[in-house]
Amino acid sequence: MARSETGVEHLLRRAGFGASQDDLKAFENTSTSGVLDYLIDYERQADDVDSKIGDPAYASITAVGGFSPNLNIEHARQRWLFRMLHTRRPLEEKMALFWHNHFATAYTKIASIAGGAQATRMMALKAGELPGPQGQIELFRSMALGSFRDLLIAVAQDPAMLFWLDGRLNTRQRPQENFGREIMELFTFGIGHYNEFDVYAASRVFTGWNLRLVNRGNDANSYNEFVFNPNQHDTGEKTFSFPIYRNGSATIPARAAADGMQDGIDFITALATHPNTGRRLARKMWDFFVSEVVEPDEGTINDAASAYLLNGTSIASLVHYMLRSRQFQNPGNWRTRFSWPVEYVVRAVKEVGWSGFSVDSLRTPLTTMGQTLFEPPDVNGWELGTGWFTTGGMLARMNFAATLAGNQRLNLVRAIGGAGSSPASVLDVFLDRLSPAPFDSSARSELLGYLEAGGAWTGSETQLRTKAAGLARLIVGSGEYQIV
């Protein structure tokens, strides 16, 4: 029989993208608590994964004419997928993905205004590789577990966000409401805690938070950067329906234009430290790390929110709380989250293998499954949970499983090693390697039936080549593989 699943494997699926055989071997003598420390304290691990691009021991990339992930969005998608697959800091990439959905920003709108190269730069530029501010995804990586207040301020000044929600057009003559609304509705405490008067006041808070283009006309050196334009800031007082300051005042006072940027800082601080923001973030972290099926008790959410607030809006405090909680460690909550398409394909490649495989081969299947990186469908992000599993989306997953398994046919035969003496032993090898949720007896019998069909089992090289890829396809394409 296949071995029992361990807490380490559960942790690596939830706080990362699953585990390759090398990953499991590296952690085989490490406790679950020790692996958790490794994941959370990821800054102790070298961030050298990009230097592995082109190394034959790793998955390949496909880039005709040279690899330009800072200027070409398709190359940027490949670089991110490569990082998810091979990073020694999986929680960093997992949190970047979480924030990408939370602050959902789409490349296409930005590209339609600024052009493809500039839009890619704003979404994905790695700091120091070209002039200008780091891209939004790099921002999420660098602040993934820091202060949520500081992250909100950085997002409010992020060039991609200023294009996406029209902050670049926000002036005192024509206040732009998009960002002011979404920072309350989607990014912090949510619907029910503000009114339409608050939306207008928020738009005035951010007047003058604009952009400027540096070195216009040269894609290699030109870039957009945040600028505060005092002459475009509404200097009047702004009153809200909720407190802005600790003394209970709901009014941001009138200020001189030169000091007007403080309006936005005060407003963001009030939102970040609002108790309902802590609870809303705690619930999103529960769904992301613990379960989309099991409802959290109110005490868990309140305790997690308290940890967040008592530690200065610390994102790390929320993540620590969830990953160290008894609910996370409870096997009853394992396999109660629905795999996002990108989680699914990266985990599948880690477990099946990547010899001779290009991450570029993941892009089209991901789009068919409903998730294109750097392209959430709208400001609400992707529809999560069972929303991923449309008929077309599930068919795309099954087709991907077939393609990957066929591509890795020889790799899968090697994985069987000396365990090919019987169909049952081959199945156990694959269930251990591919880590689906447990199959019931009927499904297991069907998998054995596939191996046994077509004649007596001999375990010959020819038979293994014929059956290995098909078995992997059936497992990776199964419903049991879609939950993590």
C-alpha positions as CSV (number, residue, x, y, z in Angstrom):
1,M,0.0,0.0,0.0
2,A,1.1,3.6,-0.6
3,R,2.5,5.3,2.5
4,S,0.5,7.7,4.7
5,E,0.8,11.4,3.9
6,T,2.9,13.5,6.3
7,G,2.4,17.0,7.7
8,V,5.5,18.1,5.8
9,E,3.8,17.3,2.5
10,H,0.6,19.1,3.6
11,L,2.7,22.1,4.6
12,L,4.6,22.2,1.3
13,R,1.4,22.2,-0.7
14,R,-0.2,25.0,1.3
15,A,2.7,27.2,2.0
16,G,4.4,26.4,-1.4
17,F,3.6,24.6,-4.6
18,G,4.1,21.0,-3.5
19,A,7.2,18.9,-3.3
20,S,9.5,17.3,-5.8
21,Q,11.3,14.1,-4.8
22,D,14.4,16.1,-4.1
23,D,12.4,18.4,-1.8
24,L,11.1,15.5,0.2
25,K,14.6,14.0,0.4
26,A,16.0,17.3,1.7
27,F,13.4,17.4,4.5
28,E,13.2,13.7,5.3
29,N,14.9,14.2,8.7
30,T,13.3,17.5,9.5
31,S,10.2,17.9,11.7
32,T,7.1,19.6,10.4
33,S,7.9,22.5,12.8
34,G,11.5,22.7,11.4
35,V,10.2,22.8,7.8
36,L,7.7,25.5,8.8
37,D,10.6,27.6,10.3
38,Y,12.5,27.1,7.0
39,L,9.5,28.3,5.0
40,I,8.6,31.3,7.1
41,D,12.2,32.5,7.6
42,Y,12.8,32.4,3.9
43,E,15.2,35.4,3.8
44,R,17.8,33.0,5.3
45,Q,17.7,31.2,1.9
46,A,19.6,32.6,-1.1
47,D,17.3,34.2,-3.7
48,D,19.4,32.9,-6.6
49,V,16.7,31.0,-8.5
50,D,16.8,33.3,-11.5
51,S,20.5,32.4,-12.0
52,K,19.3,28.8,-12.7
53,I,17.5,29.8,-15.8
54,G,19.2,28.1,-18.7
55,D,20.8,25.4,-16.5
56,P,19.9,22.0,-18.0
57,A,19.2,20.5,-14.6
58,Y,16.1,22.8,-14.3
59,A,13.1,23.3,-16.5
60,S,13.8,25.4,-19.5
61,I,12.3,28.6,-20.9
62,T,11.4,29.4,-24.5
63,A,12.4,32.8,-25.8
64,V,13.1,33.4,-29.5
65,G,15.4,36.4,-29.9
66,G,16.6,36.5,-26.3
67,F,14.9,36.3,-22.8
68,S,13.5,39.8,-21.8
69,P,11.3,39.2,-18.7
70,N,11.4,42.9,-17.8
71,L,10.0,44.1,-21.2
72,N,8.1,41.1,-22.6
73,I,5.0,39.9,-20.6
74,E,5.2,36.4,-21.9
75,H,8.8,36.1,-20.8
76,A,7.8,37.6,-17.4
77,R,5.2,34.9,-17.0
78,Q,7.8,32.3,-17.7
79,R,10.2,33.7,-15.2
80,W,7.5,33.7,-12.5
81,L,6.5,30.1,-13.3
82,F,10.2,29.1,-13.2
83,R,10.5,30.7,-9.8
84,M,7.5,28.9,-8.4
85,L,8.9,25.6,-9.7
86,H,12.5,26.0,-8.5
87,T,12.7,28.6,-5.7
88,R,14.2,27.8,-2.3
89,R,11.7,30.3,-0.9
90,P,8.3,28.8,-1.8
91,L,6.3,30.9,0.7
92,E,7.7,34.1,-0.8
93,E,6.2,33.1,-4.2
94,K,3.0,31.9,-2.6
95,M,2.5,35.2,-0.9
96,A,3.3,37.1,-4.1
97,L,0.5,35.1,-5.7
98,F,-1.8,35.9,-2.8
99,W,-1.2,39.6,-3.1
100,H,-1.5,39.5,-6.9
101,N,-5.0,38.3,-6.4
102,H,-5.8,40.6,-3.5
103,F,-4.6,43.7,-5.4
104,A,-5.7,42.3,-8.7
105,T,-4.1,44.4,-11.4
106,A,-4.2,43.4,-15.1
107,Y,-1.5,43.9,-17.7
108,T,-3.8,44.4,-20.7
109,K,-5.3,47.7,-19.5
110,I,-1.9,49.1,-18.7
111,A,-0.5,48.0,-22.0
112,S,-3.4,49.6,-23.9
113,I,-2.3,53.0,-22.5
114,A,1.4,52.7,-21.9
115,G,2.4,50.0,-24.4
116,G,3.5,46.5,-23.8
117,A,7.1,47.1,-22.8
118,Q,6.2,49.8,-20.3
119,A,3.3,47.7,-18.9
120,T,5.6,44.7,-18.5
121,R,8.1,46.9,-16.7
122,M,5.4,48.1,-14.3
123,M,4.2,44.6,-13.6
124,A,7.4,42.6,-13.5
125,L,10.7,44.6,-13.5
126,K,13.3,43.1,-11.2
127,A,14.9,45.9,-9.3
128,G,18.3,47.0,-10.7
129,E,18.0,45.2,-14.0
130,L,16.7,48.3,-15.8
131,P,16.2,51.9,-14.6
132,G,13.1,52.6,-12.7
133,P,11.0,51.3,-9.8
134,Q,10.6,47.5,-9.3
135,G,7.5,45.9,-10.9
136,Q,4.4,45.2,-8.9
137,I,5.1,41.5,-8.4
138,E,8.6,42.3,-7.2
139,L,7.0,44.7,-4.7
140,F,4.7,41.9,-3.5
141,R,7.8,39.7,-3.0
142,S,9.8,42.3,-1.1
143,M,6.9,43.2,1.2
144,A,5.1,39.9,1.3
145,L,5.3,39.4,5.1
146,G,6.0,42.9,6.2
147,S,3.7,45.7,7.5
148,F,0.3,45.7,5.7
149,R,0.1,49.5,6.3
150,D,3.5,49.9,4.5
151,L,2.4,47.6,1.7
152,L,-0.8,49.6,1.2
153,I,1.2,52.8,0.9
154,A,3.5,51.2,-1.6
155,V,0.6,49.9,-3.6
156,A,-1.0,53.4,-3.6
157,Q,2.2,54.7,-5.1
158,D,2.8,51.7,-7.5
159,P,2.9,52.8,-11.2
160,A,0.9,49.7,-12.3
161,M,-1.8,50.4,-9.7
162,L,-1.9,54.1,-10.7
163,F,-2.6,53.1,-14.3
164,W,-5.0,50.3,-13.3
165,L,-7.2,52.3,-11.1
166,D,-6.7,55.7,-12.8
167,G,-4.7,57.4,-10.0
168,R,-2.5,59.0,-12.6
169,L,-5.6,61.1,-13.5
170,N,-6.6,62.1,-10.0
171,T,-6.5,65.9,-9.7
172,R,-8.2,68.4,-7.5
173,Q,-10.4,69.6,-10.4
174,R,-11.6,66.1,-11.2
175,P,-11.1,63.7,-8.3
176,Q,-10.9,60.1,-9.5
177,E,-12.9,57.6,-7.3
178,N,-11.6,54.2,-8.5
179,F,-8.7,53.7,-6.1
180,G,-10.5,55.4,-3.2
181,R,-13.4,53.0,-3.5
182,E,-11.3,49.8,-4.0
183,I,-8.9,50.5,-1.2
184,M,-11.9,50.3,1.2
185,E,-14.1,47.7,-0.6
186,L,-11.4,45.2,-1.7
187,F,-8.1,46.0,-0.2
188,T,-9.0,46.6,3.5
189,F,-12.2,46.4,5.6
190,G,-14.7,45.6,2.8
191,I,-18.4,46.4,2.0
192,G,-20.6,47.5,4.8
193,H,-18.0,49.7,6.5
194,Y,-18.1,52.8,4.3
195,N,-20.6,54.9,2.3
196,E,-20.6,56.8,-0.9
197,F,-19.6,60.0,0.9
198,D,-16.5,58.2,2.1
199,V,-15.6,57.2,-1.5
200,Y,-15.7,60.8,-2.6
201,A,-13.6,61.9,0.4
202,A,-11.1,59.2,-0.3
203,S,-10.8,60.3,-3.9
204,R,-9.9,63.8,-2.6
205,V,-7.3,62.3,-0.2
206,F,-5.3,60.9,-3.2
207,T,-5.5,63.9,-5.5
208,G,-2.0,64.6,-6.7
209,W,-0.8,61.1,-6.2
210,N,0.2,60.8,-9.9
211,L,2.9,59.6,-12.3
212,R,5.6,61.0,-14.4
213,L,7.4,59.5,-17.4
214,V,11.2,59.6,-17.3
215,N,13.3,59.4,-20.5
216,R,10.3,59.3,-22.8
217,G,10.7,57.4,-26.1
218,N,13.3,54.9,-25.1
219,D,11.8,51.6,-23.9
220,A,15.1,50.4,-22.4
221,N,15.6,53.5,-20.2
222,S,12.2,55.2,-19.9
223,Y,9.9,54.4,-17.0
224,N,7.0,55.7,-15.0
225,E,7.4,56.6,-11.4
226,F,5.2,57.9,-8.7
227,V,5.2,61.7,-8.1
228,F,3.2,63.8,-5.7
229,N,1.9,67.0,-7.4
230,P,1.1,69.5,-4.6
231,N,-0.6,71.8,-7.1
232,Q,-3.1,69.0,-7.9
233,H,-3.9,68.2,-4.3
234,D,-7.2,69.1,-2.8
235,T,-6.1,71.0,0.4
236,G,-9.5,71.0,2.1
237,E,-10.5,68.9,5.1
238,K,-12.0,65.4,4.4
239,T,-14.6,63.9,6.8
240,F,-15.4,60.2,6.9
241,S,-18.0,58.0,8.6
242,F,-15.4,56.2,10.6
243,P,-12.5,57.4,12.8
244,I,-9.2,58.3,11.1
245,Y,-7.3,59.2,14.3
246,R,-6.9,57.5,17.6
247,N,-8.7,60.3,19.4
248,G,-11.8,59.3,17.4
249,S,-11.7,62.2,14.9
250,A,-13.1,61.3,11.5
251,T,-11.8,64.4,9.8
252,I,-8.5,64.8,8.0
253,P,-7.7,68.5,8.6
254,A,-7.0,71.0,5.8
255,R,-3.3,71.2,5.0
256,A,-1.0,73.2,2.8
257,A,-0.6,71.7,-0.6
258,A,3.1,70.9,0.1
259,D,2.0,68.7,3.1
260,G,-0.9,67.2,1.3
261,M,0.6,63.7,0.9
262,Q,0.1,63.2,4.6
263,D,-3.7,63.0,3.9
264,G,-3.1,59.7,2.1
265,I,-0.8,58.4,4.8
266,D,-3.3,59.2,7.6
267,F,-6.1,57.6,5.6
268,I,-4.2,54.4,4.8
269,T,-3.1,54.1,8.4
270,A,-6.7,54.3,9.6
271,L,-7.7,51.6,7.1
272,A,-4.8,49.3,7.9
273,T,-5.4,49.5,11.7
274,H,-9.2,49.2,11.5
275,P,-10.3,46.0,13.4
276,N,-12.4,44.9,10.4
277,T,-9.4,45.0,8.2
278,G,-7.6,42.6,10.5
279,R,-10.6,40.3,10.5
280,R,-11.0,40.4,6.8
281,L,-7.4,39.6,6.1
282,A,-7.5,36.9,8.7
283,R,-10.5,35.3,6.9
284,K,-8.7,35.5,3.5
285,M,-5.6,33.9,5.1
286,W,-7.8,31.1,6.5
287,D,-9.2,30.4,3.1
288,F,-5.8,30.5,1.5
289,F,-3.9,28.4,4.0
290,V,-6.3,26.4,6.1
291,S,-9.6,25.6,4.3
292,E,-12.2,26.8,1.9
293,V,-14.6,24.1,3.0
294,V,-14.4,24.3,6.8
295,E,-15.7,27.5,8.4
296,P,-13.4,29.1,11.0
297,D,-14.8,29.8,14.4
298,E,-15.1,33.4,15.4
299,G,-12.4,33.1,18.1
300,T,-9.8,32.0,15.5
301,I,-10.5,34.9,13.3
302,N,-10.5,37.4,16.2
303,D,-7.3,36.0,17.6
304,A,-5.5,36.1,14.3
305,A,-6.7,39.7,13.7
306,S,-5.5,40.7,17.2
307,A,-2.0,39.2,16.4
308,Y,-2.0,41.4,13.3
309,L,-3.0,44.6,15.1
310,L,-0.9,44.1,18.2
311,N,2.2,43.6,16.0
312,G,1.8,46.8,13.9
313,T,-0.3,45.4,11.0
314,S,2.2,42.6,10.6
315,I,1.4,40.2,7.8
316,A,3.9,37.7,9.1
317,S,1.9,37.5,12.4
318,L,-1.2,36.5,10.4
319,V,0.7,33.9,8.4
320,H,2.5,32.5,11.5
321,Y,-0.8,32.2,13.3
322,M,-2.5,30.3,10.5
323,L,0.4,27.9,9.7
324,R,1.1,27.2,13.4
325,S,-2.6,26.8,14.3
326,R,-4.0,23.4,15.4
327,Q,-6.6,23.8,12.7
328,F,-3.9,23.9,10.0
329,Q,-2.2,20.9,11.5
330,N,-5.5,18.9,11.9
331,P,-5.6,16.2,9.2
332,G,-9.3,16.8,9.0
333,N,-8.5,20.1,7.3
334,W,-6.1,18.7,4.8
335,R,-7.3,18.5,1.2
336,T,-10.0,21.1,1.9
337,R,-8.7,23.8,-0.5
338,F,-9.3,23.9,-4.2
339,S,-6.1,24.2,-6.2
340,W,-5.7,27.3,-8.3
341,P,-4.6,26.5,-11.9
342,V,-1.1,27.8,-11.3
343,E,-0.8,25.8,-8.1
344,Y,-2.0,22.7,-10.0
345,V,0.4,23.0,-12.9
346,V,3.5,23.8,-10.9
347,R,2.8,21.1,-8.4
348,A,2.2,18.6,-11.2
349,V,5.6,19.5,-12.9
350,K,7.4,19.2,-9.5
351,E,5.9,15.8,-8.9
352,V,5.9,14.3,-12.5
353,G,9.2,15.9,-13.6
354,W,10.6,18.6,-15.9
355,S,13.4,16.9,-17.9
356,G,13.4,18.6,-21.3
357,F,10.3,20.5,-20.3
358,S,9.8,24.3,-20.9
359,V,7.7,26.4,-18.5
360,D,6.5,28.2,-21.7
361,S,4.3,25.0,-22.2
362,L,2.3,26.0,-19.1
363,R,1.1,29.4,-20.3
364,T,-1.6,28.2,-22.8
365,P,-3.0,25.5,-20.5
366,L,-3.2,28.0,-17.6
367,T,-5.2,30.4,-19.7
368,T,-7.6,27.6,-20.7
369,M,-8.0,26.7,-17.1
370,G,-8.9,30.2,-16.3
371,Q,-5.8,31.8,-14.8
372,T,-3.3,33.9,-16.8
373,L,-0.6,35.4,-14.6
374,F,-0.6,39.2,-14.6
375,E,-4.1,39.1,-16.0
376,P,-6.8,38.8,-13.3
377,P,-10.2,39.2,-14.8
378,D,-11.2,42.4,-12.9
379,V,-10.6,44.3,-9.6
380,N,-12.2,41.4,-7.7
381,G,-9.5,39.0,-8.8
382,W,-10.2,35.4,-9.8
383,E,-13.3,33.5,-8.7
384,L,-11.8,31.0,-6.3
385,G,-12.9,27.7,-4.8
386,T,-15.2,25.7,-7.0
387,G,-15.3,28.6,-9.4
388,W,-12.1,27.2,-11.0
389,F,-13.9,24.0,-12.0
390,T,-16.0,24.7,-15.0
391,T,-16.4,21.9,-17.6
392,G,-13.8,23.6,-19.8
393,G,-11.5,24.3,-16.9
394,M,-11.5,20.6,-15.8
395,L,-11.1,19.4,-19.3
396,A,-8.0,21.7,-19.7
397,R,-6.6,20.2,-16.5
398,M,-7.1,16.6,-17.9
399,N,-5.5,17.6,-21.2
400,F,-2.5,19.2,-19.4
401,A,-2.1,16.0,-17.4
402,A,-1.9,14.0,-20.6
403,T,0.6,16.3,-22.2
404,L,2.9,16.5,-19.2
405,A,2.8,12.7,-18.6
406,G,3.5,12.0,-22.2
407,N,6.4,14.5,-22.2
408,Q,7.9,12.9,-19.1
409,R,7.3,9.2,-20.1
410,L,10.9,8.1,-19.7
411,N,11.3,10.0,-16.5
412,L,8.3,8.2,-15.1
413,V,9.6,4.8,-16.1
414,R,12.9,5.6,-14.3
415,A,10.9,6.6,-11.2
416,I,9.4,3.0,-11.0
417,G,12.9,1.6,-10.6
418,G,12.7,-1.9,-9.3
419,A,9.1,-1.7,-8.2
420,G,7.6,-2.9,-11.5
421,S,7.1,-6.4,-10.4
422,S,3.3,-6.0,-10.1
423,P,0.6,-3.5,-11.0
424,A,-0.1,-2.8,-7.3
425,S,3.6,-1.9,-6.6
426,V,3.7,0.4,-9.6
427,L,0.5,2.1,-8.4
428,D,1.9,2.6,-5.0
429,V,5.0,4.2,-6.4
430,F,2.9,6.7,-8.4
431,L,0.5,7.4,-5.5
432,D,3.5,8.2,-3.3
433,R,5.2,10.4,-6.0
434,L,2.1,12.3,-7.2
435,S,0.3,12.8,-3.8
436,P,-3.3,12.9,-4.8
437,A,-6.0,12.8,-2.1
438,P,-6.7,9.2,-1.1
439,F,-8.6,7.2,-3.7
440,D,-11.5,5.1,-2.5
441,S,-11.3,1.4,-3.1
442,S,-13.4,1.6,-6.3
443,A,-11.2,4.3,-7.9
444,R,-8.1,2.4,-6.8
445,S,-9.4,-0.7,-8.5
446,E,-10.0,1.2,-11.7
447,L,-6.4,2.4,-11.7
448,L,-5.2,-1.1,-11.2
449,G,-7.6,-2.2,-13.9
450,Y,-5.9,0.2,-16.3
451,L,-2.5,-1.3,-15.5
452,E,-3.7,-4.8,-15.9
453,A,-5.6,-4.3,-19.1
454,G,-4.1,-5.6,-22.4
455,G,-2.5,-8.8,-21.2
456,A,-0.6,-10.4,-18.4
457,W,1.7,-8.1,-16.4
458,T,5.4,-8.7,-17.0
459,G,6.9,-5.4,-15.9
460,S,8.9,-5.2,-19.1
461,E,10.4,-2.0,-20.3
462,T,7.9,-1.8,-23.1
463,Q,5.0,-2.4,-20.8
464,L,6.2,0.2,-18.4
465,R,6.7,2.8,-21.1
466,T,3.2,2.1,-22.3
467,K,1.5,2.3,-18.9
468,A,3.6,4.8,-16.8
469,A,2.5,7.9,-18.7
470,G,-1.1,6.8,-18.8
471,L,-1.3,6.1,-15.1
472,A,0.3,9.5,-14.3
473,R,-2.3,11.1,-16.6
474,L,-5.2,9.4,-14.8
475,I,-3.9,10.4,-11.4
476,V,-2.9,14.0,-12.2
477,G,-6.1,14.5,-14.1
478,S,-8.3,13.1,-11.4
479,G,-10.6,14.9,-9.1
480,E,-8.5,13.7,-6.1
481,Y,-5.5,15.7,-7.5
482,Q,-7.3,19.0,-7.7
483,I,-7.5,19.6,-4.0
484,V,-4.6,20.5,-1.7
